[in-house]
Amino acid sequence: MPIPVSALIGSPRRLITAIVMFVVLDLSVLMINLWLANQIAQDAVAINLAGRQRMLSQQTTKALLLTTRATTPQDVNAAAQEVDLAFGLFERTLSAFADGGQTTGGDDAPVILQAVEGEAAEVVARARKLITPLRGYLPAASSAQEGRAYTAAADYMVGNNREILALMNRLTTALEHDSVRRSRDLRAIQTGAFVLALGNFLVIVLGMLRRHRQMEKESERWREMARHDPLTGLANRKAFTETGLGILARARVDGSAGAVLVIDLDGFKPINDRFGHATGDQVLVQLAARLESTARTTDLVARLGGDEFAILCPNLHDPEHIGQFCNRLVAAIGDIPDEVCPGNALGASIGIATYPKDGYDLHHILGQADRAMYAAKQAGGSRWMLL
């Protein structure tokens, strides 16, 4: 039974087991193919020999009749030898059909037959019983010089010829039916093994695909984690740099404008020192949420490190619009609730640089915004400045 995909994914050992099962089932199909081919070949030989029995019975009858009509001892001897050969081969083949064993094939090569079963066995038993008296009618070698010595044997074969032929016909038909049945059974087993092997193969493929997709998702998750700040969930400096370079490269091509904001918190260190880093972390998380809610959907908000943040704002270049946006940011930062920021003494200094005025090089633009931020901090903080 194929292993469930969920179980495969849960255990690499089971995946290996499924692969081993597939190999075993595949080898089983191959072995069944060889077995089927061998069985068909054996059945073909048996059916051919059953057909030859009809010819041997006729040959025996004809040779017996020739012995009774021969006019010279030489003719009697030739016919008698033909009787011995034909009838001897007929008997040996019937014995091989009945008990299994060796007989002679059409090319005089030895042939091993399996004992027949069912209807074929009944036919063979009846035929052997029918021809047994013939051996008693055949004369000894010393008295076989005269044709009249074979008269009783010839009469017996002529009288039973039709029944012997009918039995051999039944034997051939029974062997054909047995061959068809065995082939059908073997093909059913072969098909079942193939279906199981195919099912197991599909399970392996699906399991490996699922595993591959899980690994891709896991890899993507780790890549995303490497690009995001673990505390706030914002883009980190690496992600901000990579995305910012792409935005500025496109802006350089189409000549569009925008702004980069660097935000540094005012009064954050005393909060950490007085209330502890846990409270400081809560403040940073709250601040990140407010920055994202205030920013536009096209803006890139990032935590560069510590209490320093940055926002890249494509298509924000008009000084009046920049001022309105920065005022909203300053108000949002200063409005953090007391239960998050005790004493509500938090503010922010925001420095702004724009492109294409300050060029399209991200590091240069960040440097310009950083200088503007320090200028805002030196001017008392809780304000924004555009140099």
C-alpha positions in Angstrom: 0.0 0.0 0.0 1.5 3.4 -0.9 2.8 5.5 2.0 0.8 8.7 2.6 2.5 11.9 1.5 2.1 13.5 4.9 4.0 10.6 6.4 6.7 10.9 3.8 7.2 14.5 4.6 7.3 13.8 8.2 10.1 11.2 8.0 13.0 11.0 5.6 13.3 7.3 6.7 9.9 6.6 5.3 10.8 8.4 2.1 13.8 6.0 1.8 11.4 3.1 2.6 9.1 4.2 -0.2 12.0 4.4 -2.6 13.1 0.9 -1.6 9.5 -0.4 -2.0 9.4 1.1 -5.5 12.6 -0.6 -6.5 11.3 -3.9 -5.0 8.0 -3.6 -6.8 9.7 -2.6 -10.0 11.9 -5.7 -9.8 8.8 -7.7 -9.0 7.2 -6.6 -12.2 10.4 -7.5 -14.1 10.5 -11.0 -12.5 6.8 -11.5 -13.2 7.5 -10.6 -16.9 10.3 -13.2 -17.0 8.0 -15.7 -15.2 5.2 -15.0 -17.6 7.4 -15.3 -20.7 8.8 -18.6 -19.4 5.3 -19.9 -18.5 4.0 -19.0 -22.0 7.0 -20.7 -23.6 6.4 -23.9 -21.5 2.7 -23.8 -22.3 3.4 -23.4 -26.0 5.7 -26.5 -25.9 3.1 -28.5 -24.0 0.3 -27.5 -26.4 2.6 -28.4 -29.4 3.4 -31.8 -27.9 -0.3 -32.4 -27.2 -1.0 -31.7 -30.9 1.9 -34.1 -31.8 0.2 -36.9 -29.8 -2.6 -36.9 -32.3 -0.1 -37.4 -35.1 1.7 -40.1 -33.1 -1.5 -42.0 -32.5 -2.2 -41.9 -36.3 1.3 -42.9 -37.1 1.1 -45.9 -34.7 -2.1 -47.0 -36.3 -0.8 -46.7 -39.8 2.4 -48.5 -39.0 0.5 -51.4 -37.3 -1.7 -51.7 -40.5 1.5 -51.8 -42.6 2.9 -54.7 -40.5 -0.2 -56.7 -41.2 0.0 -56.1 -45.0 3.7 -56.4 -45.4 4.8 -59.2 -47.8 8.5 -59.5 -46.8 10.2 -59.8 -43.4 12.1 -56.6 -44.2 8.9 -54.6 -44.7 7.5 -56.1 -41.4 10.7 -55.0 -39.5 10.6 -51.5 -41.0 6.9 -51.1 -40.0 7.6 -52.7 -36.6 10.4 -50.2 -35.9 8.1 -47.3 -36.8 5.5 -48.7 -34.3 8.1 -48.9 -31.6 9.3 -45.4 -32.2 5.9 -43.7 -32.6 4.1 -45.6 -29.8 7.1 -45.4 -27.5 7.2 -41.6 -27.9 3.4 -41.4 -27.5 3.7 -43.3 -24.1 6.6 -41.3 -22.8 4.9 -38.0 -23.6 1.7 -39.1 -21.9 3.7 -40.2 -18.8 5.5 -36.8 -18.8 2.1 -35.1 -19.0 0.8 -37.2 -16.1 3.7 -37.2 -13.7 6.0 -34.5 -15.0 9.3 -35.5 -16.5 11.3 -35.7 -19.7 10.2 -36.5 -23.2 11.5 -35.8 -26.7 10.6 -32.6 -28.5 10.0 -32.0 -32.2 13.7 -31.4 -32.8 14.7 -34.6 -30.9 15.9 -32.4 -28.0 14.9 -33.4 -24.5 11.9 -31.5 -23.1 10.8 -31.3 -19.4 7.1 -31.1 -18.9 5.2 -30.2 -15.8 2.5 -32.5 -14.5 -0.9 -31.3 -15.8 -3.8 -30.6 -13.5 -7.6 -30.4 -13.7 -9.3 -31.5 -16.9 -6.0 -32.1 -18.6 -5.0 -34.6 -15.9 -8.3 -36.4 -16.3 -7.9 -36.6 -20.1 -4.3 -37.9 -19.7 -5.3 -40.6 -17.2 -8.1 -41.8 -19.4 -5.8 -41.9 -22.5 -3.1 -43.9 -20.6 -5.8 -46.3 -19.4 -7.1 -46.7 -22.9 -3.7 -47.5 -24.5 -2.4 -49.7 -21.8 -3.8 -52.9 -23.4 -2.0 -52.1 -26.6 1.3 -52.9 -25.1 0.1 -56.5 -24.4 -1.0 -56.9 -28.0 2.3 -56.0 -29.5 4.3 -59.2 -30.2 7.7 -60.0 -28.8 10.7 -59.4 -31.0 11.1 -63.1 -31.7 7.6 -63.4 -33.1 7.5 -60.1 -34.9 8.8 -61.4 -38.2 5.3 -62.1 -39.5 2.8 -59.4 -40.1 -0.1 -61.4 -38.7 1.4 -61.1 -35.2 0.4 -57.4 -35.2 -3.2 -58.1 -36.2 -4.6 -57.8 -32.7 -2.7 -54.6 -32.0 -3.8 -53.1 -35.3 -7.4 -54.0 -34.6 -7.3 -52.5 -31.2 -5.8 -49.2 -32.4 -8.3 -49.0 -35.3 -11.2 -49.7 -33.0 -10.1 -47.0 -30.5 -8.6 -44.6 -32.9 -11.5 -42.1 -32.9 -11.6 -42.0 -29.1 -7.8 -41.5 -28.8 -8.0 -38.6 -31.3 -10.8 -37.1 -29.3 -8.9 -37.4 -26.1 -5.8 -35.8 -27.6 -8.0 -33.0 -29.0 -9.5 -32.5 -25.5 -6.0 -32.5 -24.0 -4.9 -29.8 -26.5 -7.9 -27.7 -25.7 -7.5 -28.1 -21.9 -3.9 -27.1 -22.1 -4.8 -24.0 -24.1 -7.5 -23.0 -21.6 -5.0 -23.6 -18.7 -2.4 -21.5 -20.5 -4.9 -18.6 -21.0 -6.0 -18.8 -17.4 -2.4 -18.8 -16.0 -1.5 -15.9 -18.3 -4.5 -14.0 -17.2 -3.7 -14.6 -13.5 0.0 -13.7 -14.0 -1.0 -10.5 -15.9 -3.4 -9.6 -13.1 -0.5 -10.0 -10.6 1.8 -8.1 -13.0 -0.8 -5.2 -13.3 -1.3 -5.1 -9.6 2.5 -4.9 -8.9 2.8 -2.2 -11.6 0.0 -0.2 -10.2 1.5 -0.4 -6.7 4.9 0.6 -8.1 3.4 3.5 -10.0 1.4 4.6 -7.0 4.6 4.4 -4.8 6.5 6.3 -7.5 3.8 9.1 -7.6 3.9 9.2 -3.8 7.7 9.6 -3.9 7.5 12.4 -6.6 4.7 14.2 -4.7 6.5 13.8 -1.4 9.7 15.2 -2.9 7.8 18.0 -4.6 6.1 18.9 -1.3 9.4 18.6 0.5 11.0 20.9 -2.1 8.2 23.4 -1.8 8.5 23.4 2.0 12.2 23.9 1.7 11.6 26.8 -0.7 9.1 28.3 1.7 11.5 27.8 4.6 14.3 29.3 2.6 12.1 32.2 1.6 11.0 32.7 5.3 14.6 32.8 6.3 15.4 35.2 3.6 12.5 37.4 4.7 13.7 37.2 8.3 17.2 38.2 7.1 15.6 41.3 5.5 13.4 42.3 8.4 14.1 43.7 11.8 13.1 40.9 14.3 11.7 43.4 16.9 9.6 45.7 14.8 9.0 43.7 11.7 10.1 46.6 9.5 12.7 46.2 6.8 16.2 46.2 8.1 19.2 48.2 6.8 20.0 45.4 4.2 16.5 45.3 2.8 16.3 49.1 2.8 19.6 49.3 0.9 18.7 46.7 -1.7 15.2 48.0 -2.3 16.3 51.6 -2.2 19.0 51.0 -4.8 16.3 49.5 -7.1 13.9 52.4 -6.6 16.6 55.0 -7.3 17.9 53.1 -10.4 14.4 53.3 -11.9 14.1 56.9 -10.8 17.3 57.8 -12.6 16.0 56.2 -15.8 12.6 57.9 -15.8 13.8 61.1 -14.1 11.3 60.9 -11.2 11.8 62.6 -7.9 11.4 61.7 -4.2 12.7 62.1 -0.7 14.6 60.1 1.9 13.9 60.7 5.6 16.2 59.7 8.4 14.5 59.6 11.9 16.3 59.6 15.2 14.4 59.5 18.5 14.8 62.2 21.0 14.7 61.1 24.7 14.8 57.4 24.0 18.0 56.7 26.0 16.5 58.0 29.3 13.5 55.7 28.8 15.8 52.7 28.4 17.9 53.7 31.4 15.0 54.4 33.7 12.4 51.8 32.7 14.5 49.1 31.2 15.1 47.7 27.8 11.7 45.8 27.8 9.9 49.1 27.9 12.3 50.5 25.3 11.5 47.6 23.0 7.7 48.3 23.5 8.3 51.9 22.5 10.2 50.9 19.4 7.4 48.5 18.4 4.8 51.1 18.9 6.9 53.7 17.0 7.3 51.2 14.0 3.5 50.7 13.9 2.9 54.5 13.9 5.5 55.1 11.1 3.9 52.4 8.9 0.4 53.7 9.5 1.5 57.3 8.7 3.5 56.4 5.7 2.0 55.9 2.3 1.6 52.5 0.7 4.4 53.3 -1.8 6.8 54.3 0.9 9.6 52.0 2.3 9.9 52.2 6.1 13.0 50.6 7.8 14.8 50.4 11.1 18.4 51.1 10.4 19.5 50.2 13.9 18.9 51.2 17.5 16.5 54.1 17.6 17.2 55.2 14.0 14.7 54.8 11.3 14.5 55.7 7.6 11.6 56.2 5.1 12.1 56.3 1.3 9.2 58.2 -0.3 9.0 58.0 -4.1 7.3 60.9 -5.8 7.4 63.0 -2.6 9.4 66.1 -3.7 7.2 69.2 -3.2 8.5 71.1 0.0 5.0 71.8 1.2 4.0 68.1 0.9 7.2 67.0 2.6 6.5 69.4 5.4 3.0 68.1 5.9 4.2 64.5 5.9 7.0 65.2 8.4 4.6 67.1 10.7 2.3 64.1 10.8 5.3 61.9 11.7 6.4 64.2 14.5 2.9 64.3 15.9 2.4 60.6 15.7 5.7 59.9 17.4 5.0 62.4 20.2 1.5 61.0 20.8 2.6 57.5 22.0 0.4 56.6 25.1 1.8 56.9 28.6 1.3 53.2 29.3 3.7 52.4 26.4 6.0 55.4 26.9 6.0 56.5 30.5 6.0 60.3 30.8 5.5 60.7 27.1 8.8 62.4 26.7 9.6 60.9 23.3 10.2 63.1 20.3 11.9 62.7 16.9 14.5 64.6 14.8 13.9 64.1 11.1 16.5 64.9 8.4 15.4 65.0 4.7 17.3 64.7 1.5 15.7 64.7 -2.0 16.5 63.3 -5.4 17.4 64.3 -8.0 18.6 67.4 -6.1 21.0 65.3 -4.0 21.6 62.8 -6.8 20.6 59.2 -7.2 23.3 57.6 -5.1 21.6 56.1 -2.1 24.6 56.3 0.3 25.1 60.0 -0.6 21.4 60.7 -0.1 21.4 59.0 3.3 24.5 61.0 4.3 22.7 64.2 3.4 19.6 63.2 5.3 21.7 62.2 8.2 23.4 65.6 8.3 19.9 67.2 8.2 18.8 65.0 11.1 21.7 66.1 13.2 20.9 69.7 12.4 17.3 69.2 13.5 18.6 67.5 16.7 20.9 70.4 17.4 18.1 72.9 16.9 16.2 71.3 19.8 14.7 68.1 18.4 11.1 67.1 17.7 11.3 68.8 14.4 12.3 68.1 10.8 14.9 69.8 8.6 15.5 69.8 4.8 19.0 71.1 3.9 
